[in-house]
Structure formats: C-alpha cells, structure tokens
C-alpha cells in the first residue's frame, strides 16, 4: 500500500470557478476533494479560480478530506502561476497538487522543485505537500514507472480515460460506437493494470478516472467494480450522487474487513512464543500463514483508512 495511506475511495472533482460548488463539497462524504483549475475552468476564468480556491482552503470546512488542487499541465502558460498562487496563498491548508497529462518523470521533478522553493520561501514544511500524477496519453503510460518514482512526494497515479482515449485515437470509445461483441473493459484492462503495477511497485495509490454518464449509477458501479477488483484504491466522482457509490465499491465488505483483522490477530498470536511459534495454523476451517497475513494487511489497511470498525474479536484458545 502507499507510504502514507489516505482513504481515497471517492475523489470529488470541483471546479475552482464555482464558489457555490466549493462550499457544497464541504458537506459531502467524499474522501478527497480536488479543486480544479484545469479542464473544468475556462481559460479566462483561471485567475479567479485560483483566488476562489485559496479562499476556500483557508476558510476550512474540509476536515477529514484529502484536499488537492489540480493545476494545468506543464505544456500550458498557466501551470507556474497556478502552483505559486495556490501554495503561497493556502499551502498550510493543502495536502496535494494534482498534475495532469504527465508525460515524463522530468515534469514531476519540475513540480517537486517548484514546491520546495515555495515551501522554503514561505516557511512551510518542506515535502509535506504531495503530488498526484495523472496519466492521460500514450507517452505518459509508457513512462509511468519512471513517473511513479520521480519524487517521494508522489502519492497517487491516476488514470484519465477521456483524454487517453482521444490521444490514441480510440474512436469507438470516444463516440460511443462499439463493434458487436466488443467489451469496453477489454480496452481498458491493459491501461489499468499498467498503472496499477507502477503504483504498487513504488508504494503509491492507484486511482481510476471519471465516469461521465453522471445519472447512470449502475453503470458507475459496474465500471468502478472493474478497477476495484483489480486493486485500485478509488475513483473520481463528478456528481454528489456518485460519492456513496464510490465509497461502497472501494470499501471492503464488513465481513471481509472483520476476517482480515481476525487473521492478523491470530497470526500475531500463533507466531509468538505464547502461541507456540507456529508459522501455519488453522483459523476456523481456514489455513493461515504468512501469505494470508499479507493479503489481510491489504484489506485491513483499506478498512482502517475508510474508518471502518471491526465487529469481531480474536479469542485466544484456552491453555
């Protein structure tokens, strides 16, 4: 799991150009709120969006949420001003900067250096603000391993499906035309797995991108279920109605969480001197060993990060 596991089941996108939506986000049960200065904001409105975001972060009200800001990508004229104005104005109340359309590790390094300079010159804790790298084109996917390890600030690797599909000219998915017998999931599987492998190899979280049909909750759950089954940590939400769906899909079931905690407690006991220093034992009808412990750690970490409480406890056998 990630080096600093934050719960990111639901990643709510909020346009920085809308003070009303920034305010509404405070009351929604999303794990992360990312305030957008990129695609959701018109070029002419970007300067005001920065000011709105600084004001919202400093006003507070996002307790319990990861606070992130998506700046514009390095190929634009806005990135430097986005980072400087937001971090100088509200760095103490910001958790991460999301960098879209990342194509090379150098782009992550450049953001890291800029953040470090701002932190030092403004008396902020150096290195506290994380980086979220969004993969949205073929070059970014080819370089995703280097991107994931480019900076210790990197916390997440994010899939941006719409821009990615456009970048590789996948016409059928862009316009919604699918050949007979064609499963959309087949097209995404390699991309998702490639991102997931890079994330896990370097202890980062993997986040799935948005589902644009915001009124189709069943479709959202189906698509989210695909990346959750692979091992992704969460997914973007574009509408308040999608928040609960994301939180449900990317949380362990209560029975699975309880079972994971039982495995960890049982393994800890049985491998101790008091428990006989055994490496493989039975827990009910199940054989558990070191591999079981590792799998249980994953489920347990996700459940704890999501604020789940266990309903079962391990009872040591009578002597």
Number of C-alpha atoms within 10 A of each C-alpha: 17 18 12 10 16 19 26 28 30 28 29 26 25 27 24 29 23 18 17 11 14 23 16 12 21 17 11 17 17 27 24 26 25 26 30 24 27 22 12 16 19 13 12 8 12 22 18 15 25 25 18 19 27 22 16 20 22 14 12 11 13 22 10 12 20 18 19 25 31 28 25 24 20 18 10 8 10 17 18 15 15 23 23 18 17 22 23 17 19 18 25 17 18 20 18 23 27 27 24 21 23 27 24 20 19 14 18 25 17 14 21 21 12 14 26 18 14 18 21 12 10 15 11 18 12 13 15 16 23 20 26 26 29 26 29 24 21 15 15 20 23 15 16 26 19 18 26 28 20 19 20 15 22 27 27 23 26 29 27 19 21 17 15 21 19 14 13 11 11 13 12 12 15 15 8 9 10 13 9 6 6 10 10 14 12 9 13 15 13 11 16 23 16 15 25 25 16 22 27 17 14 19 19 26 29 31 30 28 22 21 22 13 11 15 12 12 15 11 14 21 18 12 17 24 18 17 25 22 11 12 19 25 27 27 32 27 28 19 15 16 14 24 21 15 19 26 21 15 23 26 23 21 14 14 11 15 26 22 21 25 24 21 25 20 16 22 24 15 17 19 17 12 9 9 15 10 13 14 13 15 14 13 14 7 6 10 10 18 18 13 10 16 19 14 13 20 18 15 19 24 21 22 24 18 15 18 11 17 11 17 11 12 12 15 9 11 6 4 5
